[in-house]
Amino acid sequence: MNLAIFDIDGTLIQYHRKRNDGAYVKALSEVFGIAVEDSWNGYVSSTDSGILREIFQKRLGRNLLDSDISRFKQSMALWLEKEYGEEPFNASPGALEAWGGLLNHPEWKMAVGTGNFEFAGRFKLASAGFELGNIPLGTADDAEAREKVLDASHHRALEVHGLECFEKIVYVGDWIWDVKAARALGWDFIGIADDKTAPTLRKAGAETILPDFKNFISVLETLPVMP
C-alpha cells in the first residue's frame, strides 16, 4: 500500500495571498496589536505555530504561551467564518476529482500534511468541497517544523490503516519548503505549480511538476517504488 500526503494552500486549494492568509494577519492585529505582511518566506518555520512563535520572539521579545495560542485561534476562527463563511475557497483544477478517485483506490491511501492549524485546515478544505472523513491530518498543532508535521501525518495514516509501513510515500505541495521537507524525509515529491512558480520548484530540486490535478492519478501510479 502507498500513501499520498497533500498540502492545502496552493495545492489542494487555489492560493490567493490576501485571501488565504487574511484571517491569520487580522487575528495577529486584533489580539496582539501586531501588524505583519502576509508573506512568509522569511520565517524559519513554514507553519502557523512556528511563524507565530517567531513573531512573538522578534516583535514582543517574549516566548509564546499556550494562552496566547488559544486567544489567537479563537480570533482567527472568527475571521475565517466572517470573511469566508459565505464565499468558499476554491479547489485547484482537478483536485476534487483526484481526491474522489483516490478515496477507494486499491493501492493508494491519502493524508493531509499542512502548515495550517488544524481548525483552519479543516475549514478551508470543507469550504472548498473536500470530504475528509477519517483521512488523517498532520498540522501546525503537531509541530512547528514542516517535516515533523508531515511525519505526524504519516504515522497517523499507519495507525488508521493498521499498517507497519507504506511501500511508497509521496508528498504533494506547491512551494520550496514542501520540496525540502519531502527530501528531508526521503519521500517522493510532486509539485503543483503554474508557469511562474514551476521554475522555483525545479531549482529547489523538484523533478515531477504538474500544472494541476487533471492527470494526477496516472502520474502517481507511474512513480517508481522507493529503494
C-alpha positions as CSV (number, residue, x, y, z in Angstrom):
1,M,0.0,0.0,0.0
2,N,1.2,3.5,-0.8
3,L,0.5,6.9,0.7
4,A,-0.1,10.4,-0.8
5,I,0.2,13.3,1.6
6,F,-1.3,16.6,0.5
7,D,-0.5,20.2,1.3
8,I,-3.5,22.5,1.4
9,D,-2.8,26.2,0.4
10,G,-1.7,26.4,-3.2
11,T,-2.0,22.7,-3.6
12,L,-5.5,21.3,-2.9
13,I,-7.0,24.7,-2.9
14,Q,-6.1,27.7,-5.0
15,Y,-3.8,30.2,-3.3
16,H,-4.6,33.9,-3.2
17,R,-2.2,35.6,-0.9
18,K,-4.5,38.2,0.6
19,R,-7.4,35.7,0.9
20,N,-5.8,32.5,2.3
21,D,-3.7,34.4,4.9
22,G,-6.0,37.2,5.7
23,A,-7.6,35.7,8.8
24,Y,-4.1,35.0,10.3
25,V,-2.9,38.6,9.7
26,K,-6.1,40.1,11.1
27,A,-6.0,37.9,14.2
28,L,-2.5,39.0,14.9
29,S,-3.6,42.6,14.7
30,E,-6.8,42.1,16.7
31,V,-5.4,40.1,19.6
32,F,-1.8,41.3,19.9
33,G,-1.7,44.6,18.0
34,I,1.0,43.2,15.7
35,A,0.9,44.3,12.0
36,V,2.7,42.0,9.6
37,E,2.9,41.5,5.8
38,D,1.3,38.3,4.6
39,S,4.5,36.9,3.2
40,W,6.1,34.0,5.0
41,N,9.3,33.3,3.1
42,G,11.5,35.0,5.6
43,Y,10.5,32.8,8.6
44,V,12.4,29.8,9.8
45,S,9.3,27.5,10.0
46,S,6.6,27.5,7.3
47,T,3.8,26.7,9.8
48,D,1.2,28.7,11.6
49,S,2.6,27.8,15.0
50,G,6.3,28.3,14.0
51,I,5.6,31.7,12.5
52,L,3.5,32.8,15.5
53,R,6.3,31.8,17.9
54,E,8.9,33.7,15.8
55,I,6.8,36.8,15.6
56,F,6.4,36.8,19.4
57,Q,10.1,36.5,20.0
58,K,11.1,39.2,17.4
59,R,8.3,41.7,17.9
60,L,7.3,41.2,21.6
61,G,10.6,39.9,23.0
62,R,9.0,37.0,24.8
63,N,8.0,33.4,24.4
64,L,4.7,32.3,23.2
65,L,2.3,31.0,25.8
66,D,-0.5,28.4,25.5
67,S,-3.0,31.2,26.4
68,D,-1.6,33.3,23.6
69,I,-2.2,30.5,21.1
70,S,-5.7,29.9,22.4
71,R,-6.7,33.6,22.0
72,F,-5.1,33.8,18.6
73,K,-7.0,30.7,17.4
74,Q,-10.3,32.0,18.6
75,S,-9.9,35.3,16.8
76,M,-8.6,33.6,13.6
77,A,-11.6,31.2,13.6
78,L,-14.0,34.1,13.8
79,W,-12.3,35.9,11.0
80,L,-12.4,32.8,8.8
81,E,-16.1,32.4,9.3
82,K,-16.8,36.1,9.0
83,E,-14.9,36.6,5.7
84,Y,-15.1,33.3,4.0
85,G,-18.1,31.5,5.5
86,E,-20.3,32.5,2.6
87,E,-17.5,32.9,0.0
88,P,-15.9,29.4,-0.4
89,F,-12.3,28.7,-1.0
90,N,-11.7,27.2,-4.5
91,A,-10.3,23.8,-5.1
92,S,-7.4,23.6,-7.5
93,P,-8.4,22.4,-11.0
94,G,-9.0,18.7,-10.9
95,A,-8.3,18.4,-7.2
96,L,-11.7,17.3,-6.1
97,E,-11.8,14.7,-8.9
98,A,-8.4,13.3,-8.0
99,W,-9.4,13.3,-4.3
100,G,-12.5,11.3,-5.1
101,G,-10.6,8.9,-7.3
102,L,-8.1,8.1,-4.6
103,L,-10.8,7.6,-1.9
104,N,-11.3,4.0,-2.9
105,H,-8.1,3.4,-4.8
106,P,-6.8,-0.2,-4.4
107,E,-3.2,0.8,-4.0
108,W,-3.2,4.4,-2.5
109,K,-4.2,6.0,0.7
110,M,-4.4,9.7,1.5
111,A,-3.4,12.0,4.3
112,V,-3.0,15.8,4.7
113,G,0.1,17.5,5.9
114,T,-0.3,21.2,6.3
115,G,1.3,24.3,7.8
116,N,-2.2,25.4,8.9
117,F,-3.5,25.0,12.4
118,E,-5.9,22.1,12.3
119,F,-9.1,24.1,12.7
120,A,-8.0,26.4,9.8
121,G,-7.1,23.5,7.5
122,R,-10.4,21.7,8.1
123,F,-12.3,24.9,7.5
124,K,-10.5,25.6,4.2
125,L,-10.9,22.0,2.9
126,A,-14.6,21.9,3.9
127,S,-15.2,25.3,2.3
128,A,-13.6,24.0,-1.0
129,G,-15.7,20.9,-1.0
130,F,-13.3,18.2,0.2
131,E,-14.8,15.5,2.4
132,L,-12.2,14.4,5.0
133,G,-13.9,11.6,6.7
134,N,-11.3,9.5,8.5
135,I,-8.4,10.8,6.4
136,P,-5.6,11.7,8.8
137,L,-4.1,15.2,9.2
138,G,-0.8,16.5,10.3
139,T,-1.0,20.2,11.2
140,A,0.8,23.1,12.9
141,D,-0.7,21.8,16.2
142,D,1.6,18.8,16.0
143,A,4.9,20.7,15.4
144,E,6.5,23.8,14.2
145,A,8.8,22.2,11.6
146,R,7.0,21.1,8.4
147,E,8.9,17.8,8.2
148,K,7.7,16.9,11.7
149,V,4.1,17.9,10.7
150,L,4.4,15.5,7.7
151,D,5.8,12.8,9.9
152,A,2.8,13.1,12.2
153,S,0.5,12.8,9.3
154,H,2.4,9.7,8.1
155,H,2.2,7.9,11.5
156,R,-1.5,8.7,11.8
157,A,-2.1,7.1,8.4
158,L,-0.2,4.0,9.5
159,E,-2.4,3.8,12.6
160,V,-5.7,4.4,10.7
161,H,-4.9,1.7,8.2
162,G,-3.3,-0.8,10.6
163,L,0.0,-0.9,8.7
164,E,3.6,-1.0,9.7
165,C,4.9,0.8,6.7
166,F,4.0,2.1,3.2
167,E,5.8,0.9,0.1
168,K,5.8,4.4,-1.4
169,I,5.2,7.8,0.1
170,V,4.6,10.9,-2.0
171,Y,4.2,14.5,-0.7
172,V,2.2,16.8,-2.9
173,G,3.0,20.5,-2.5
174,D,3.5,23.9,-4.2
175,W,6.5,25.6,-2.7
176,I,10.1,25.4,-1.8
177,W,9.5,24.3,1.9
178,D,7.4,21.4,0.6
179,V,10.3,20.2,-1.6
180,K,12.8,20.5,1.3
181,A,10.5,18.6,3.7
182,A,10.0,15.7,1.3
183,R,13.7,15.5,0.7
184,A,14.5,15.5,4.5
185,L,12.1,12.6,5.0
186,G,13.3,10.7,2.0
187,W,10.0,10.8,0.2
188,D,9.0,11.4,-3.4
189,F,7.6,14.8,-4.3
190,I,5.0,16.0,-6.8
191,G,4.8,19.8,-7.3
192,I,1.6,21.6,-8.3
193,A,2.7,24.8,-10.0
194,D,1.9,27.2,-12.8
195,D,4.5,28.6,-15.3
196,K,5.5,31.3,-12.8
197,T,6.3,29.1,-9.8
198,A,7.4,25.8,-11.6
199,P,11.0,27.1,-12.2
200,T,11.4,27.9,-8.5
201,L,10.3,24.3,-7.6
202,R,12.7,22.9,-10.2
203,K,15.6,25.0,-8.8
204,A,14.7,23.6,-5.3
205,G,15.1,20.1,-6.7
206,A,11.6,19.0,-7.7
207,E,11.5,16.7,-10.7
208,T,7.8,16.0,-11.1
209,I,5.8,19.1,-11.5
210,L,2.2,19.3,-12.7
211,P,0.1,22.4,-13.6
212,D,-3.0,21.0,-12.0
213,F,-4.6,17.7,-10.8
214,K,-6.2,16.7,-14.1
215,N,-3.7,13.8,-14.8
216,F,-2.6,13.4,-11.2
217,I,-3.6,9.8,-10.5
218,S,-2.0,8.5,-13.7
219,V,1.3,10.3,-12.8
220,L,1.1,9.0,-9.2
221,E,0.6,5.4,-10.4
222,T,3.7,5.5,-12.6
223,L,6.2,6.7,-9.9
224,P,8.8,4.1,-9.1
225,V,8.9,2.3,-5.8
226,M,11.3,3.9,-3.2
227,P,14.5,2.0,-2.8
